Amino acid sequence: MNHHVENLIGPDAACQMLGVNQHSLLRGINDGIVPAYSIGGAVRFRPSELHHPALSGLDEHYRAKDEHFAA
């Protein structure tokens, strides 16, 4: 059995990887868009799961959503 061990990353690295701010990252987690894991009270991410095309443009998604509801 071949198990690939992947280092988990924190929120700052996830934001940098996705090109989003922390607010959008947290909204994405709460909305079930961004896969995250709670380990010992800390939120961690698998970099391989953050390369999904659905996660690109997360900031723009929430900005458009906020503008829609503000109108």
GUVEXSE-51354 format. One record per residue (C-alpha): residue number from 1; chain; x, y, z; residue in three letters. Coordinates in steps of 0.05 Angstrom, whole numbers, plus 5000, padded with zeros to 4 digits. Layout:
N
+-----+-----+------+------+------+------+
| seq | mol |    u |    v |    w | type |
+-----+-----+------+------+------+------+
| NUM |   A |    X |    Y |    Z |  ALA |
...
+-----+-----+------+------+------+------+
END
This chain:
71
+-----+-----+------+------+------+------+
| seq | mol |    u |    v |    w | type |
+-----+-----+------+------+------+------+
|   1 |   A | 5000 | 5000 | 5000 |  MET |
|   2 |   A | 5029 | 5067 | 4979 |  ASN |
|   3 |   A | 5008 | 5125 | 5024 |  HIS |
|   4 |   A | 5025 | 5195 | 5002 |  HIS |
|   5 |   A | 5036 | 5241 | 5061 |  VAL |
|   6 |   A | 5017 | 5312 | 5046 |  GLU |
|   7 |   A | 5037 | 5370 | 5091 |  ASN |
|   8 |   A | 4977 | 5411 | 5113 |  LEU |
|   9 |   A | 4980 | 5486 | 5109 |  ILE |
|  10 |   A | 4950 | 5542 | 5150 |  GLY |
|  11 |   A | 4901 | 5597 | 5130 |  PRO |
|  12 |   A | 4955 | 5647 | 5110 |  ASP |
|  13 |   A | 4987 | 5599 | 5061 |  ALA |
|  14 |   A | 4918 | 5578 | 5035 |  ALA |
|  15 |   A | 4900 | 5651 | 5022 |  CYS |
|  16 |   A | 4965 | 5662 | 4985 |  GLN |
|  17 |   A | 4955 | 5598 | 4945 |  MET |
|  18 |   A | 4884 | 5616 | 4925 |  LEU |
|  19 |   A | 4898 | 5691 | 4917 |  GLY |
|  20 |   A | 4842 | 5710 | 4965 |  VAL |
|  21 |   A | 4835 | 5748 | 5029 |  ASN |
|  22 |   A | 4820 | 5714 | 5095 |  GLN |
|  23 |   A | 4748 | 5738 | 5095 |  HIS |
|  24 |   A | 4734 | 5702 | 5029 |  SER |
|  25 |   A | 4771 | 5641 | 5053 |  LEU |
|  26 |   A | 4728 | 5637 | 5116 |  LEU |
|  27 |   A | 4664 | 5648 | 5076 |  ARG |
|  28 |   A | 4686 | 5593 | 5028 |  GLY |
|  29 |   A | 4696 | 5545 | 5086 |  ILE |
|  30 |   A | 4629 | 5563 | 5117 |  ASN |
|  31 |   A | 4594 | 5554 | 5050 |  ASP |
|  32 |   A | 4626 | 5486 | 5040 |  GLY |
|  33 |   A | 4665 | 5509 | 4979 |  ILE |
|  34 |   A | 4735 | 5506 | 5009 |  VAL |
|  35 |   A | 4754 | 5440 | 5041 |  PRO |
|  36 |   A | 4785 | 5450 | 5109 |  ALA |
|  37 |   A | 4803 | 5408 | 5169 |  TYR |
|  38 |   A | 4802 | 5426 | 5243 |  SER |
|  39 |   A | 4862 | 5396 | 5278 |  ILE |
|  40 |   A | 4871 | 5411 | 5351 |  GLY |
|  41 |   A | 4829 | 5474 | 5344 |  GLY |
|  42 |   A | 4869 | 5500 | 5284 |  ALA |
|  43 |   A | 4843 | 5503 | 5213 |  VAL |
|  44 |   A | 4887 | 5467 | 5162 |  ARG |
|  45 |   A | 4884 | 5454 | 5087 |  PHE |
|  46 |   A | 4910 | 5403 | 5038 |  ARG |
|  47 |   A | 4945 | 5440 | 4982 |  PRO |
|  48 |   A | 4924 | 5388 | 4931 |  SER |
|  49 |   A | 4851 | 5402 | 4947 |  GLU |
|  50 |   A | 4860 | 5477 | 4936 |  LEU |
|  51 |   A | 4879 | 5468 | 4863 |  HIS |
|  52 |   A | 4806 | 5456 | 4843 |  HIS |
|  53 |   A | 4781 | 5502 | 4787 |  PRO |
|  54 |   A | 4718 | 5519 | 4828 |  ALA |
|  55 |   A | 4762 | 5555 | 4878 |  LEU |
|  56 |   A | 4791 | 5605 | 4828 |  SER |
|  57 |   A | 4758 | 5672 | 4831 |  GLY |
|  58 |   A | 4732 | 5663 | 4902 |  LEU |
|  59 |   A | 4741 | 5737 | 4919 |  ASP |
|  60 |   A | 4703 | 5758 | 4857 |  GLU |
|  61 |   A | 4648 | 5709 | 4872 |  HIS |
|  62 |   A | 4635 | 5739 | 4941 |  TYR |
|  63 |   A | 4644 | 5810 | 4917 |  ARG |
|  64 |   A | 4590 | 5799 | 4864 |  ALA |
|  65 |   A | 4546 | 5765 | 4914 |  LYS |
|  66 |   A | 4552 | 5822 | 4964 |  ASP |
|  67 |   A | 4538 | 5874 | 4909 |  GLU |
|  68 |   A | 4476 | 5836 | 4888 |  HIS |
|  69 |   A | 4447 | 5835 | 4958 |  PHE |
|  70 |   A | 4466 | 5908 | 4971 |  ALA |
|  71 |   A | 4426 | 5932 | 4910 |  ALA |
+-----+-----+------+------+------+------+
END
